[in-house]
């Protein structure tokens, strides 16, 4: 079990050397601490209070003010996720843990909760994708019309989106939202003492990676010398989800985006393989729920004929250009003039 120490007096300076153990045996880390404080007079009394116990957020919070800061819910570069953990992730996790004994199922319920809360944004993303798909024939015609002139195509495409009331960036919101959630859960699962030693399915410890096979050699770039099964399920479901998303996207001319469904899951192999199995289990469940939501929304909820009718109505409605649209079109026009001037100079 992991224990934390904290003193109730104030030191002027200090140094802590922390070496974390890579296995999940009886110890988590070795710690050497050196603290300094100023004393006055020939004789001095130093009242010192030492806490030695589990690194549990609520227990630490009750022992002394700010003592719960020992629990890493987001520090330094990831400090922006601490409020997410403190006020959302942790209360929901503790709520489910109050009536579900197995922590693997607690993580499952937490994942369902997060996906349900973010489902309105997911719906908005899929609706934007559906609108883009409806406009695909017109986008193909624009490509034929503009040929290799990418600037002209971009301007005509922006004009088409504005007339149809389509936000081309609408599908990016859920993906951006997943970034702070992932970092929040990364900090939470790495610091939650309740997960240590808790088994689920083939994982013997949800706070560590679930190794199903040990390699006779070590693979660099963070992969290690083991294979995590939850990492494989997370990567596989990510790959399936990426392929499905690509099939729903109307057009992709960027080679980087075209091959991203194959590159990104491969990168996750190295990122996820040594992470806590609670996190890779969360990612697996999240991908499966996302796929089910995609199928439900695309096949049942979204009416493509109704979308097309709505787009036609919006086209007939007078529109005022936003400042961003005007600046974008001015920039594209300026680039087009510069390119025309270059072509003329070459001739």
Buried (B, 14 or more C-beta within 10 A) or exposed (E): EEEBEBBEEEEEEEEEEEEEEEEBEEEBEEEEEEEEEEEEEEEEEEEEEEBEEBBBBEBBBEBEEEBBBBBBBBEEEBEEBBEBBBEBBBEBBBBBBEEBEBBBEBBBBBBBBBBEEBBEBBBBBBBBBBBBBBBEEBBEEBBEEBEEEEBBBBBBBBBBBBBBBBBEEBBEBBEEBBEBBBBBBBBBBBBBBBBBBBBBEEBBBBBBBBBBEEEEEEBEEEBBEBBBBBBBBBBEBBBBBBEBBBEBBBEEEEEEEEEBBEEEBEEBBBBBBBBBBBBBBBBBBBBBBBBEBBEEBBEEEBEEEEBBEBBEEBEEEEEEEEEEBEEBBEEBEEEBEEEEEEEEEEE
